[in-house]
Amino acid sequence: MPRTCLLCGAAAANRALCEDCLADLPWLRQPTCPQCATPTPAGHVCGACLKQPPAFARTVAALAYTFPLDRLIPRLKYQGRLAIAPALGECLVHAVASSPRPDRLIAMPLHAKRIRERGFNHATEIARDVAKKLGIALDTSSCQRIRDTPPQMGLKHDARRRNVRGAFTCSEKVEGQRIALVDDVMTTGTSLDELAATLKRAGAREVTCWVVARTLPPGDISGAR
């Protein structure tokens, strides 16, 4: 059956979003820090990454976390609107088109309690679509979240880092592998940094981040167009 666009309801052929809505999304096109994707002049490494380099090598972010992403992503996560996941995956596939291909994808793990509450892991649903479109293996077993940490939202940077310390465990299956972590939104990157560090300790050769949306500094929407 022909699909209709999730945003406007127009015919979208076999895609989740129509061409016009895809073009109107807040694509992150301004120069950004190659490691954490925060906007920087001329795409230089930002001060935060120079001062405390993250465990991940680089970040690709498709969109700015503003309208309509700030409506779509919560609906996926908290209302179970699973049809949104392929639309977000499609955006991420577009953003990583020229990126080096990893050996496998790993979605940001949820604690088992959260999965029981929601019935799914939203990051896995996004990663599933990306893996299928790009022909990359999706690894759903090597990493687990072993601490049910409180939500990061509203916490300051240092508190976020303490909140996720020791939250993940990874098997030795990742030794020598190049891994891309898939997540919905990067704000400070502390959760992704902790997971990347855990993977590196387990022997991963390189870890990168592929995120659908990046939270921009307050007042900075210049790169979203």
C-alpha positions in Angstrom: 0.0 0.0 0.0 1.2 3.5 -0.7 2.5 5.4 2.4 1.5 8.8 3.5 3.9 11.3 5.0 4.0 11.3 8.8 4.1 15.1 8.9 1.7 16.4 6.3 -0.3 13.3 5.2 0.7 13.7 1.5 1.6 10.7 -0.6 5.1 9.6 0.1 5.5 6.5 -2.1 7.4 3.9 -0.1 9.0 6.5 2.3 8.0 7.7 5.7 8.2 11.4 4.8 7.4 13.2 1.5 10.1 15.0 -0.4 8.9 18.5 0.7 8.8 17.6 4.4 12.3 16.0 4.1 13.6 19.2 2.6 12.0 21.3 5.3 13.6 19.4 8.2 16.2 21.3 10.3 19.2 19.6 8.7 22.5 20.3 10.5 24.6 21.9 7.8 26.8 24.5 9.5 30.4 23.6 10.5 30.5 21.4 13.6 33.1 19.9 15.9 34.1 16.6 14.2 34.1 14.8 17.5 30.8 15.9 19.2 29.0 17.8 16.4 28.4 21.0 18.4 28.6 24.0 16.0 32.1 25.5 15.8 33.7 28.1 13.6 35.1 26.5 10.4 34.4 23.0 11.9 37.3 23.1 14.4 37.4 20.7 17.4 35.5 22.5 20.2 37.0 23.6 23.5 35.2 20.9 25.5 36.6 18.1 23.3 40.1 19.6 23.4 40.0 19.9 27.2 38.5 16.4 27.8 38.5 14.3 24.6 35.6 11.9 24.5 36.1 8.1 24.0 34.3 8.3 20.6 36.3 9.4 17.5 33.7 11.5 15.8 30.0 12.2 15.6 27.6 12.5 12.7 24.3 14.3 13.5 21.6 14.5 10.9 19.4 17.3 12.3 19.1 19.9 15.0 16.9 19.0 17.9 14.2 21.6 17.3 10.7 21.5 15.7 9.5 19.0 14.5 12.1 16.6 16.0 11.2 17.8 19.5 7.7 16.5 18.8 8.5 13.4 16.8 11.1 11.8 19.1 9.1 12.1 22.3 6.1 10.5 20.6 8.3 7.6 19.5 9.9 7.2 22.9 7.0 7.7 25.3 3.9 7.1 23.2 5.0 4.1 21.2 4.6 5.6 17.8 6.9 3.1 16.1 6.1 4.3 12.6 8.3 7.4 13.4 11.4 5.2 13.8 11.9 4.5 10.0 11.5 8.3 9.3 14.3 9.1 11.7 16.4 6.2 10.4 15.9 7.6 6.9 17.3 10.9 8.0 20.3 9.3 9.6 21.0 7.2 6.5 21.1 10.4 4.5 23.5 12.1 6.9 26.0 9.2 7.0 26.0 8.6 3.3 29.7 9.7 2.9 30.9 8.4 6.3 33.2 5.4 6.6 31.2 2.2 7.2 31.7 0.5 10.6 31.8 -3.2 11.1 28.6 -3.1 13.1 26.0 -0.8 14.7 25.1 -0.8 18.3 22.0 1.1 19.6 22.2 2.9 22.9 21.0 0.2 25.3 18.0 0.7 27.6 17.9 -1.0 31.0 15.6 -4.1 31.1 13.2 -2.3 33.4 12.7 0.5 30.8 12.2 -2.0 28.0 9.5 -3.8 30.1 7.8 -0.5 30.7 7.9 0.7 27.1 7.9 -2.6 25.2 10.8 -1.6 23.0 14.1 0.4 22.7 13.5 3.4 20.5 17.2 3.6 19.6 17.2 0.0 18.4 14.1 0.6 16.2 16.0 3.5 14.6 19.2 1.5 14.2 17.2 -1.4 12.7 16.1 0.7 9.8 19.6 2.2 9.3 21.2 -1.3 9.4 18.8 -2.6 6.8 19.2 0.3 4.4 23.0 0.3 4.6 23.6 -3.4 4.9 25.5 -3.2 8.2 25.1 -5.7 11.0 23.1 -4.6 14.0 24.5 -6.0 17.2 21.8 -6.2 19.9 23.6 -8.5 22.3 27.2 -7.3 23.0 26.2 -4.3 25.2 23.8 -4.0 28.1 22.8 -1.2 30.4 23.3 -2.7 33.9 22.2 0.4 35.9 18.7 1.9 35.7 19.9 5.5 35.8 17.6 8.4 36.3 16.8 10.5 33.1 19.7 12.8 32.1 17.2 15.6 31.3 17.6 18.5 33.7 21.0 17.4 35.1 24.1 19.6 34.7 27.1 18.2 32.8 29.1 16.8 35.8 25.9 15.3 37.3 25.2 13.7 33.9 28.6 12.1 33.9 28.3 10.8 37.4 24.8 9.5 36.6 26.0 7.2 33.8 29.3 6.1 35.3 29.5 2.3 35.2 26.1 2.1 33.6 27.1 -0.3 30.7 28.8 -3.6 30.2 30.2 -5.0 27.0 31.4 -8.4 25.9 34.7 -9.2 24.3 32.9 -9.8 21.0 33.8 -6.3 20.0 37.5 -6.7 20.1 39.2 -5.1 17.0 35.8 -3.9 15.7 34.9 -0.4 14.3 31.5 0.4 15.9 29.0 3.1 15.3 26.7 3.9 18.2 23.1 4.9 17.2 21.0 7.2 19.3 18.1 9.6 18.9 19.5 12.8 20.5 22.9 14.0 21.6 22.8 16.7 24.2 26.1 16.7 26.2 27.2 13.3 24.9 27.9 11.9 28.3 25.9 8.7 27.8 27.5 8.0 24.5 30.9 8.8 25.9 30.5 6.3 28.7 29.3 3.6 26.4 32.1 4.3 24.0 34.7 4.1 26.8 33.1 0.8 27.9 33.5 -0.5 24.3 37.1 0.7 24.1 37.9 -1.1 27.3 36.4 -4.3 25.8 38.8 -4.0 22.9 36.8 -2.0 20.2 39.2 -0.5 17.7 37.2 2.7 17.1 33.8 4.0 18.2 31.8 6.7 16.4 28.4 8.2 17.1 25.5 8.4 14.6 22.7 10.4 16.1 19.5 11.6 14.5 19.5 15.0 16.3 21.9 17.3 18.1 20.8 19.7 20.7 22.2 23.2 19.8 23.5 25.8 22.2 20.7 28.2 23.4 19.8 30.6 20.7 21.9 28.9 18.0 19.6 27.8 15.2 21.8 29.1 12.4 22.8 25.6 11.3 19.3 24.2 11.1 17.9 24.6 7.7 
